[in-house]
């Protein structure tokens, strides 16, 4: 053995050795163990969060493989709709181009090529991190066979009455120019102002003062609401106000949802520009007026302010309110504001016609399977969060106004079936011929309208929400098909573990359960393992602005993959966030060096022995101390087994390190080295057997250094009775791991 372990020189060779021997492909027999990898976005490089999930999933896969399971770790990447379009548009902007220069078809082709190049980089990074994935089964969310199922599912749900088209309030991103679901909106505190404005009473003296952070939306007010128990306003409910600047009469209504403790306790109701106001407007049968357009400018409904940006309009309106005596006061505040999670632009609530998925019946089944224990959550506390979320689930907006992704399998007979937004965002459609106005939903482009025979149909320009295709990931990756599912689906579905971050419990996990049950009639996975976030050494969230982002590839180049993997998991509790940095990477490196040095010492100790070394088995002639060392190892193994079988990988890794370092290296080797070096076969057997067992135990956590050492010992004939397998990755684990 070399004097020092150099991971940079051996890791790639070892990975190629595993691939050459096909160990990542499932065996032909045995109980299946399946993890479908969460697909990273195919628009950039992997970050430290990806390194965490790859490490945890690879640990499970290697444990299962070494325990005799028919193991499949299936990799893939996500087209990541809006996010990839944002990234690629920035890429085009650097070349002085935009998607409009290319046109829709060429933009899609160019974006597809971009993701394929990024996908190659991602696969390379997966391998560098030691992922023992079956690359022959690697998938992409826009693969033809996956796209077919995604569109077929849309059509199926539409025919079942689960998907419908309706005009409702939505979250609009002015930068991305698309609707977003509630889960794609980030809320955080922004500094702003609270404007107190007097609304005069009609036909009598007095006024009602309201407070708003968005005075520009007052042009769309249709009522003012107060709480029914607010005694200050009992005598005013039912009366009319005159809306300042507009001179429109609006009613004073009462509603339980008004917060009587906020500001004056009287709130303006603007259904077209606020989610709560929309609900109140629906229940009170109020009209709605839209004064901010999809271009983030004031509409014709805003009168003299039409065409201005909303911020310019705000300044003009506040100035006029002050001038005409309606502005009472202005306060500085911090308030919760929604932002696009992709581009961080402030979200604008708007009214728009979109496609929606009814979730009530789907959610009911998704609740039942968890309540009955058919899906287990690790850690268990996330079960309640899941149940609470699914119980209160709202209908899901499926359509997106972007060019990249699965285009809706929807066709219109004539332009009059299009929505105002579709016509506004696609001016060329205004020249389309009129038809009968019917909507045709079909996964295959229809040749003519089944209602009137018109052969000139308009394909809906919208695409599907990325999460709709991602929700089908567990079964589409395995070859599910409505007509003839592939053998992989029959063998490996339902999958065993879905491992992912707790931050997408709502966005992804709950939806996979709902859609998986609706499409296949089975749960998509039996266990949900949720990990926490990766933070810096001070416990701060990583961000480019803070300069504390860790590049996993740079860490690997400096310390080796094993050091990175161990730093990410050792000592970390289930679902807990982990703080990492140089100190933990160095600790991981020290451990790999310790394992290498201990192995090298044992190899040197046995170098004089020519005969084969048999596995240690205590007997009557075995010294008491040797028996005690062996018994102590067995005792440790019992506790370690419980931790592994209970998915406590962080604790298991930490205890394994302590046992190896402080018991095996500091005590056992020190005690046995003289007798072993003197040729005592029982001492040599004990040392070599323990080393082989520790290497096997460490392998799922530290695959490269352990495999490198294993190769040295296996290739020496005298060690082959203990180091029996040519590859440590296929060696039987000291106990069969149970996943339940």
C-alpha positions in Angstrom: 0.0 0.0 0.0 1.1 3.6 -0.7 2.2 5.5 2.4 -0.7 8.0 2.0 -4.2 7.9 0.5 -4.6 10.2 -2.4 -8.4 10.3 -3.3 -7.8 12.5 -6.4 -5.7 9.7 -7.9 -8.0 6.7 -7.2 -11.7 7.8 -7.0 -12.3 8.0 -10.8 -10.6 4.6 -11.3 -12.7 3.0 -8.6 -15.9 4.4 -9.9 -15.0 3.0 -13.4 -14.3 -0.4 -11.8 -17.8 -0.4 -10.3 -19.4 0.6 -13.6 -17.3 -2.0 -15.5 -18.6 -4.8 -13.3 -22.2 -3.6 -13.6 -22.9 -3.5 -9.9 -25.2 -0.5 -10.1 -27.8 -2.5 -12.1 -30.3 -4.5 -10.1 -29.9 -8.2 -9.6 -32.3 -10.6 -11.4 -33.7 -11.9 -8.1 -34.4 -10.7 -4.6 -36.8 -8.3 -2.8 -36.7 -5.0 -4.6 -35.3 -1.9 -2.9 -36.0 1.2 -5.0 -35.1 4.9 -4.7 -36.1 7.2 -7.5 -33.8 10.2 -7.2 -35.3 13.6 -7.0 -34.4 15.1 -10.4 -32.1 18.1 -10.1 -32.9 21.0 -12.5 -31.0 20.5 -15.8 -29.9 24.1 -16.0 -26.7 24.4 -13.9 -24.3 22.7 -11.6 -25.1 20.7 -8.5 -24.8 22.5 -5.1 -24.1 21.3 -1.6 -27.8 20.5 -1.0 -27.7 18.0 -3.9 -24.5 16.5 -2.4 -26.5 15.8 0.8 -29.4 14.0 -0.9 -27.0 12.1 -3.2 -25.0 10.9 -0.1 -28.0 9.8 1.9 -29.6 8.0 -1.0 -26.4 6.3 -2.0 -25.9 5.2 1.7 -29.3 3.5 1.6 -28.7 2.0 -1.9 -25.3 0.5 -0.9 -26.8 -0.8 2.4 -29.6 -2.5 0.5 -27.3 -3.8 -2.2 -24.9 -5.3 0.4 -27.9 -6.8 2.2 -29.0 -8.8 -0.8 -31.9 -6.6 -2.1 -32.6 -6.2 -5.8 -31.4 -2.6 -5.6 -32.3 0.2 -8.0 -31.2 3.8 -7.5 -32.7 5.4 -10.6 -31.3 8.8 -11.6 -32.7 11.6 -13.7 -33.0 15.4 -14.3 -35.9 17.9 -14.5 -36.6 20.3 -17.3 -37.6 22.7 -14.5 -40.0 24.9 -16.6 -39.9 28.5 -15.4 -36.5 28.3 -13.7 -34.8 26.9 -16.8 -36.5 29.5 -19.0 -35.3 32.3 -16.7 -31.7 30.9 -16.7 -31.7 30.3 -20.5 -33.1 33.8 -21.2 -30.3 35.3 -19.2 -27.9 33.2 -21.3 -29.5 34.5 -24.5 -29.4 38.1 -23.2 -25.6 37.9 -22.9 -25.6 37.2 -26.6 -27.9 40.1 -27.3 -30.8 37.9 -28.0 -34.2 37.0 -26.6 -36.7 34.2 -27.0 -38.7 36.5 -29.2 -35.8 36.7 -31.6 -35.8 33.0 -32.0 -39.5 32.3 -32.0 -41.2 29.5 -30.0 -40.0 26.4 -31.9 -36.4 27.5 -32.2 -36.3 28.7 -28.6 -37.6 25.3 -27.4 -34.9 23.5 -29.5 -32.1 25.7 -28.2 -33.3 25.4 -24.6 -33.5 21.6 -25.1 -29.9 21.5 -26.3 -28.8 23.7 -23.4 -30.4 21.3 -20.9 -28.8 18.3 -22.6 -25.4 19.8 -22.1 -26.1 20.7 -18.5 -27.4 17.1 -18.0 -24.0 15.7 -19.0 -22.3 17.9 -16.4 -24.8 16.9 -13.7 -24.3 13.1 -14.4 -20.5 13.6 -14.2 -21.0 15.4 -10.9 -23.3 12.6 -9.6 -20.6 10.1 -10.4 -17.9 12.2 -8.7 -20.0 12.2 -5.6 -20.1 8.4 -5.6 -23.7 7.8 -6.6 -24.2 4.1 -7.3 -27.0 4.8 -9.7 -28.1 2.7 -12.7 -27.2 5.0 -15.5 -28.7 2.7 -18.1 -32.1 3.8 -16.7 -31.4 7.5 -16.4 -34.4 9.7 -17.3 -35.3 13.3 -18.2 -38.8 14.8 -17.5 -39.1 15.7 -21.2 -38.2 12.2 -22.5 -40.8 11.2 -25.1 -42.1 8.2 -23.2 -42.4 10.3 -20.0 -44.1 13.2 -21.8 -46.6 10.9 -23.3 -47.8 9.7 -19.9 -47.8 13.2 -18.5 -50.2 14.4 -21.3 -52.3 11.2 -21.1 -52.8 11.9 -17.4 -54.0 15.4 -18.1 -56.5 14.0 -20.6 -57.6 11.3 -18.2 -58.2 13.8 -15.4 -60.1 16.1 -17.8 -62.4 13.3 -18.9 -63.0 12.4 -15.2 -64.0 16.0 -14.5 -61.0 16.7 -12.3 -59.5 19.3 -14.6 -61.4 22.4 -15.5 -60.9 25.9 -17.0 -62.0 28.9 -15.0 -61.4 32.6 -14.4 -60.0 33.1 -10.9 -57.5 35.1 -9.0 -54.0 33.9 -9.6 -50.4 34.9 -8.6 -48.8 36.7 -11.5 -45.0 37.2 -11.9 -44.5 40.3 -14.0 -40.9 39.3 -14.8 -41.5 35.7 -15.8 -44.9 36.7 -17.3 -46.6 33.6 -16.0 -49.0 32.4 -13.3 -47.5 30.7 -10.2 -49.1 28.4 -7.7 -49.3 29.5 -4.0 -46.4 27.1 -3.3 -44.1 28.9 -5.8 -44.5 32.2 -4.0 -42.0 33.1 -1.3 -43.3 35.4 1.5 -40.9 37.6 3.5 -40.9 41.0 5.2 -40.4 44.1 3.1 -40.2 47.7 4.2 -43.1 49.8 3.0 -45.7 52.4 4.0 -49.3 52.2 5.3 -51.5 54.9 3.9 -54.5 56.1 5.8 -57.2 57.4 3.5 -60.6 58.9 4.2 -63.6 57.5 2.2 -66.5 60.0 2.5 -70.0 58.7 3.4 -72.7 59.3 0.7 -75.4 61.8 1.4 -74.3 62.6 5.0 -71.4 64.1 6.9 -68.5 62.0 8.0 -66.0 59.5 6.5 -64.6 56.1 7.1 -60.8 55.8 7.2 -59.1 52.8 5.7 -55.5 51.8 5.7 -53.7 50.3 2.7 -50.1 49.5 1.6 -51.2 49.8 -2.1 -53.1 53.0 -2.7 -52.9 52.5 -6.5 -55.4 49.6 -6.2 -58.0 51.8 -4.6 -59.1 52.6 -8.2 -60.5 49.0 -8.2 -62.3 49.1 -4.9 -65.8 47.7 -4.9 -66.5 47.8 -1.1 -65.2 48.5 2.3 -65.5 45.7 4.9 -65.6 45.7 8.7 -65.8 43.0 11.3 -69.4 42.2 12.4 -68.4 42.5 16.0 -66.6 45.8 15.7 -69.0 48.2 17.6 -67.3 51.2 16.0 -69.0 50.5 12.7 -72.3 48.8 13.5 -74.3 51.8 12.4 -72.4 52.1 9.1 -72.9 48.6 7.7 -75.2 48.8 4.7 -74.5 52.4 4.0 -72.6 53.7 0.9 -69.2 55.4 0.6 -67.9 57.6 -2.3 -64.6 56.3 -3.5 -62.1 59.2 -3.6 -60.7 60.3 -7.0 -63.2 58.0 -8.8 -66.5 59.1 -7.3 -67.9 55.6 -7.5 -70.4 54.5 -4.8 -69.3 51.4 -2.9 -71.1 49.6 0.0 -69.9 49.0 3.6 -70.2 45.3 4.3 -69.3 43.2 7.3 -67.3 40.0 7.2 -65.7 37.7 9.8 -62.4 37.6 8.0 -61.6 41.3 8.6 -58.9 41.8 11.2 -60.5 44.5 13.5 -57.1 45.0 15.3 -55.3 46.0 12.1 -55.0 49.8 11.6 -58.6 51.2 11.7 -60.3 47.9 11.4 -61.9 49.0 8.1 -60.4 47.4 4.9 -60.9 48.3 1.2 -62.1 45.3 -0.9 -60.3 45.0 -4.2 -61.2 41.4 -5.5 -59.0 41.6 -8.6 -55.8 42.4 -6.7 -55.9 40.6 -3.3 -56.5 36.9 -2.4 -58.6 37.6 0.7 -60.6 40.3 -1.1 -61.3 37.8 -3.9 -62.8 35.4 -1.4 -64.8 38.1 0.3 -66.0 39.4 -3.1 -67.1 35.9 -4.2 -69.1 35.3 -1.0 -70.7 38.8 -1.1 -71.3 38.6 -4.9 -69.3 41.7 -5.6 -68.0 42.7 -9.0 -64.3 43.1 -9.7 -62.2 45.6 -11.6 -58.7 45.1 -12.8 -56.6 48.3 -12.8 -53.1 46.7 -13.0 -52.3 44.7 -16.2 -50.2 41.7 -16.9 -47.4 44.0 -18.1 -47.4 45.5 -14.5 -48.8 48.8 -15.8 -52.1 50.5 -15.1 -55.0 49.4 -17.4 -57.6 51.4 -19.1 -59.8 50.9 -16.1 -57.3 53.1 -14.2 -58.5 56.1 -16.2 -56.0 59.0 -16.3 -53.3 56.7 -14.8 -53.6 54.1 -17.6 -50.2 53.2 -19.1 -48.2 54.3 -16.0 -46.2 51.7 -14.0 -48.0 50.9 -10.7 -45.3 52.7 -8.7 -45.5 55.9 -10.7 -49.3 55.7 -10.4 -48.9 55.2 -6.7 -46.9 58.4 -6.4 -49.4 60.4 -8.4 -52.4 59.0 -6.5 -50.9 59.7 -3.1 -50.0 63.2 -4.2 -53.5 63.9 -5.4 -55.1 62.3 -2.2 -52.9 64.6 -0.1 -53.8 67.7 -2.2 -57.6 67.0 -2.0 -57.5 66.3 1.7 -58.2 62.6 1.7 -54.8 61.4 3.0 -54.8 61.3 6.8 -51.3 60.0 7.5 -48.5 57.7 6.3 -46.7 55.2 8.5 -43.5 53.2 7.8 -44.1 49.5 8.3 -42.7 46.0 7.5 -45.2 43.7 5.9 -45.4 40.3 4.4 -44.9 40.5 0.6 -45.1 37.6 -1.9 -42.1 37.2 -4.3 -41.5 34.8 -7.3 -39.3 32.0 -5.9 -37.3 32.0 -9.2 -36.6 35.6 -10.1 -37.6 37.3 -6.7 -40.0 39.8 -8.4 -42.9 41.0 -6.3 -46.0 39.0 -7.2 -49.1 40.7 -8.5 -52.5 39.0 -7.7 -54.5 39.1 -11.0 -57.7 37.7 -12.4 -57.1 35.2 -15.3 -58.6 32.2 -17.0 -56.4 29.2 -16.2 -56.6 25.4 -16.1 -57.2 23.9 -12.6 -57.0 20.5 -11.0 -59.7 19.6 -8.4 -57.9 18.3 -5.4 -60.6 17.4 -2.9 -61.1 13.7 -3.9 -57.4 13.2 -4.6 -56.5 14.7 -1.2 -58.9 12.4 0.6 -57.1 9.3 -0.7 -53.7 10.9 0.0 -54.8 11.4 3.6 -56.2 7.9 4.0 -53.0 6.0 3.0 -50.9 8.0 5.5 -53.4 7.7 8.3 -53.5 3.9 7.7 -49.7 3.7 7.8 -49.2 2.7 4.2 -46.6 5.5 4.0 -44.2 6.0 6.8 -42.5 9.4 7.5 -39.0 9.8 8.8 -38.7 11.7 11.0 -42.3 11.0 12.2 -43.0 14.7 13.0 -43.5 15.4 9.3 -46.5 13.2 9.2 -48.6 15.8 10.9 -47.4 18.6 8.7 -48.3 16.5 5.7 -51.8 15.7 7.0 -52.5 19.3 7.9 -51.4 20.5 4.5 -53.3 17.9 2.4 -56.4 18.4 4.6 -56.5 22.1 3.6 -55.4 21.7 0.0 -56.8 24.1 -2.6 -57.3 23.4 -6.3 -54.1 23.4 -8.2 -53.4 25.8 -11.1 -51.8 23.7 -13.8 -51.2 26.2 -16.6 -48.1 28.3 -17.1 -47.6 31.1 -19.7 -44.1 30.0 -20.7 -42.6 28.4 -23.8 -40.4 25.7 -22.1 -42.1 22.5 -20.9 -45.0 20.2 -21.7 -47.4 22.1 -23.8 -51.1 21.7 -22.8 -52.9 18.9 -24.7 -55.6 21.4 -25.4 -56.9 22.7 -28.8 -59.4 25.5 -29.6 -61.8 25.7 -32.5 -61.4 29.4 -33.3 -59.9 32.4 -31.5 -63.1 33.2 -29.5 -62.4 30.2 -27.3 -59.1 31.9 -26.2 -58.8 33.9 -23.0 -57.9 37.6 -23.0 -54.5 36.8 -21.5 -53.8 34.3 -24.3 -54.6 36.9 -26.9 -52.6 39.6 -25.1 -49.5 37.4 -24.8 -49.8 35.9 -28.2 -50.8 38.7 -30.6 -50.5 36.5 -33.7 -53.5 34.6 -32.5 -55.7 37.6 -33.0 -55.5 36.9 -36.8 -56.8 33.3 -36.4 -60.1 32.4 -38.0 -63.2 32.0 -36.0 -64.5 28.5 -35.3 -67.3 27.0 -33.3 -65.5 27.9 -30.0 -65.3 24.4 -28.7 -62.4 23.1 -26.6 -60.8 19.8 -27.6 -58.5 18.0 -25.0 -56.4 15.3 -26.6 -52.9 14.0 -26.1 -52.6 13.6 -29.9 -53.2 16.7 -32.1 -56.7 16.4 -33.6 -57.0 16.7 -37.4 -60.3 18.5 -37.2 -62.8 19.8 -34.8 -65.2 16.9 -33.8 -68.0 19.4 -33.4 -67.9 21.4 -36.6 -65.3 19.8 -38.8 -63.0 22.8 -38.8 -59.4 21.7 -39.7 -57.7 24.8 -38.5 -57.4 24.4 -34.7 -55.4 26.5 -32.3 -53.0 24.7 -29.9 -53.2 26.2 -26.4 -50.0 28.3 -26.0 -49.6 27.5 -22.3 -47.5 24.8 -20.8 -48.0 22.5 -17.8 -46.7 23.4 -14.3 -43.4 21.5 -13.9 -44.7 20.0 -10.7 -47.4 18.2 -12.6 -44.9 16.1 -14.5 -42.7 15.8 -11.4 -45.7 14.5 -9.4 -45.7 11.5 -11.9 -41.9 10.9 -11.6 -42.0 7.7 -9.5 -44.0 5.8 -12.1 -43.1 7.5 -15.4 -39.4 6.7 -14.7 -40.2 3.0 -14.4 -42.0 2.8 -17.7 -45.6 3.1 -16.7 -47.9 3.4 -19.7 -51.7 3.5 -19.8 -51.8 0.8 -22.5 -48.9 -1.5 -21.7 -46.6 -0.8 -18.6 -43.0 -2.0 -18.9 -41.5 -4.8 -16.9 -39.7 -2.3 -14.6 -42.9 -0.8 -13.5 -44.3 -4.3 -12.6 -41.2 -5.2 -10.6 -40.1 -2.0 -8.9 -43.3 -0.1 -8.2 -44.3 1.0 -5.6 -40.8 2.2 -4.8 -39.3 1.8 -1.3 -38.0 5.2 -0.2 -38.5 8.8 -1.4 -35.7 10.8 0.0 -35.8 14.5 -0.4 -35.6 17.9 1.5 -38.4 18.7 3.9 -38.8 22.1 2.1 -40.6 20.4 -0.8 -42.9 18.2 1.4 -45.9 20.3 0.1 -44.7 21.1 -3.4 -43.7 17.6 -4.4 -44.2 14.8 -1.9 -47.9 15.4 -1.2 -48.5 15.8 -5.0 -46.7 12.5 -5.8 -48.9 10.7 -3.3 -52.1 12.2 -4.7 -51.3 11.7 -8.4 -49.6 8.3 -7.9 -52.8 7.0 -6.2 -55.0 8.5 -8.9 -53.1 7.0 -11.8 -51.8 3.7 -10.5 -54.1 2.9 -7.6 -51.0 2.3 -5.4 -48.9 4.5 -3.1 -45.8 5.7 -5.0 -43.4 4.9 -2.1 -43.6 3.2 1.3 -41.2 5.5 3.2 -40.7 9.3 3.0 -37.2 10.3 4.4 -36.9 14.0 4.7 -33.5 15.7 5.3 -32.8 19.2 6.5 -30.9 22.1 5.0 -27.2 22.5 4.7 -25.9 25.7 6.4 -22.5 27.2 7.0 -20.4 26.7 10.1 -22.1 29.6 11.8 -25.5 28.0 11.1 -26.4 30.6 8.5 -28.3 29.8 5.3 -25.9 29.7 2.3 -26.3 32.5 -0.3 -24.1 34.1 -2.9 -24.6 37.5 -1.3 -23.1 36.3 2.0 -20.2 34.6 0.2 -20.7 31.5 2.2 -21.7 29.1 -0.6 -19.8 25.8 -0.7 -19.0 24.3 -4.0 -19.1 20.5 -3.5 -16.8 19.9 -6.5 -14.1 22.2 -5.1 -14.4 20.4 -1.7 -14.0 17.1 -3.4 -10.9 18.3 -5.3 -9.4 19.4 -2.0 -10.4 16.8 0.5 -11.9 13.9 -1.5 -15.4 12.6 -1.9 -15.4 10.5 1.2 -14.5 13.5 3.4 -17.4 15.5 1.9 -19.9 12.7 2.4 -19.0 12.1 6.0 -19.1 15.8 6.8 -22.6 16.0 5.5 -24.1 13.1 7.5 -22.0 12.3 10.6 -23.8 13.3 13.8 -26.8 14.9 12.0 -30.2 13.9 13.4 -33.1 12.9 11.2 -34.6 15.8 9.3 -32.2 18.3 11.0 -30.3 20.9 9.2 -26.5 20.5 9.2 -23.8 23.1 9.5 -20.6 22.3 7.6 -17.3 24.0 6.7 -13.6 23.5 6.6 -13.4 21.9 10.1 -15.8 19.1 9.2 -14.2 18.5 5.8 -10.8 18.2 7.6 -12.3 15.8 10.1 -13.6 13.7 7.3 -10.2 13.7 5.7 -8.6 12.8 9.0 -10.9 9.8 9.2 -10.1 8.5 5.7 -6.4 8.9 6.5 -6.9 7.0 9.8 -8.6 4.1 8.0 -5.9 4.0 5.4 -3.0 4.1 7.9 -4.6 1.4 10.1 -5.1 -0.8 7.1 -1.6 -0.2 5.9 -0.2 -1.1 9.3 -2.2 -4.4 9.3 -1.1 -5.1 5.7 2.5 -4.6 6.7 2.0 -6.7 9.8 0.8 -9.7 7.8 3.4 -9.3 5.0 5.6 -12.0 6.5 2.8 -14.5 6.6 2.7 -16.7 3.5 -0.3 -19.0 4.4 -3.9 -18.0 3.9 -5.4 -16.2 6.9 -8.8 -17.6 8.1 -11.6 -15.6 9.4 -11.5 -15.1 13.2 -13.7 -17.5 15.2 -13.2 -17.6 19.0 -12.7 -21.1 20.5 -11.3 -22.8 23.6 -7.7 -22.0 22.7 -8.5 -18.3 22.0 -6.9 -16.0 24.6 -9.5 -14.3 26.9 -8.4 -10.8 25.7 -9.0 -11.8 22.1 -12.5 -13.0 23.0 -13.2 -9.8 24.9 -12.1 -7.7 21.9 -14.4 -9.8 19.6 -17.3 -9.6 22.1 -16.9 -5.8 22.4 -17.2 -5.5 18.6 -20.3 -7.7 18.6 -21.8 -5.5 21.3 -21.1 -2.4 19.3 -22.6 -4.1 16.2 -25.9 -4.7 18.0 -26.4 -1.0 18.8 -25.2 0.0 15.4 -27.7 -2.3 13.7 -30.5 -0.6 15.6 -29.4 2.8 14.4 -29.1 1.7 10.8 -32.5 -0.1 10.8 -34.1 3.0 12.3 -32.6 5.3 9.6 -30.4 7.1 12.1 -27.5 7.4 9.7 -26.0 10.5 11.3 -25.7 8.8 14.7 -24.6 5.5 13.2 -21.8 7.1 11.2 -20.6 9.0 14.3 -20.6 5.9 16.5 -18.9 3.9 13.9 -16.1 6.5 13.7 -15.7 6.5 17.4 -15.7 2.8 17.7 -13.1 2.4 14.9 -10.9 5.2 16.0 -10.9 5.0 19.8 -11.5 1.2 20.3 -10.1 -0.5 17.2 -7.2 1.8 16.5 -6.3 3.1 19.9 -6.8 -0.1 21.9 -7.2 -3.2 19.8 -4.4 -2.6 17.3 -2.1 -1.4 20.1 -2.8 -4.5 22.1 -2.5 -7.0 19.2 0.3 -5.4 17.2 3.3 -7.1 18.9 1.8 -10.6 18.9 0.5 -10.2 15.4 3.9 -8.9 14.2 5.5 -11.9 15.9 3.4 -14.2 13.8 0.5 -15.1 16.2 -2.1 -16.3 13.6 -5.1 -15.8 16.0 -4.0 -12.1 16.5 -3.5 -11.7 12.8 -6.9 -13.3 12.1 -8.6 -11.1 14.6 -7.1 -7.9 13.3 -7.7 -8.8 9.7 -11.3 -10.0 10.3 -12.1 -6.8 12.3 -10.6 -4.6 9.6 -12.6 -6.3 6.9 -15.8 -5.9 8.9 -15.1 -2.2 9.7 -14.4 -1.6 6.0 -17.7 -3.2 5.1 -19.5 -1.1 7.7 -17.9 2.1 6.5 -18.4 1.4 2.8 -21.9 3.0 2.4 -20.5 6.2 4.0 -17.0 6.2 2.6 -17.1 4.1 -0.6 -13.9 5.1 -2.2 -11.2 4.7 0.5 -12.8 1.5 1.7 -12.9 0.0 -1.8 -9.3 1.1 -2.5 -8.2 -0.8 0.7 -10.3 -3.8 -0.1 -8.7 -4.2 -3.5 -5.2 -4.3 -1.9 -6.2 -7.0 0.5 -8.3 -9.1 -1.9 -5.6 -9.2 -4.5 -3.3 -10.9 -2.0 -4.1 -14.6 -1.9 -3.5 -15.0 1.8 -6.3 -12.5 2.6 -8.9 -14.0 0.2 -10.6 -16.2 2.9 -11.6 -13.0 4.6 -11.7 -10.5 1.8 -13.7 -12.9 -0.3 -15.5 -10.7 -2.8 -13.5 -9.1 -5.6 -15.4 -5.8 -4.9 -16.3 -4.5 -1.5 -19.4 -2.9 -3.0 -20.8 -6.5 -3.5 -19.6 -7.8 -0.1 -22.4 -8.9 2.2 -23.1 -6.5 5.0 -22.4 -7.8 8.6 -26.2 -7.9 9.0 -29.2 -7.7 6.8 -30.6 -4.1 6.9 -34.3 -3.9 7.3 -36.2 -1.1 5.5 -39.6 -0.8 7.1 
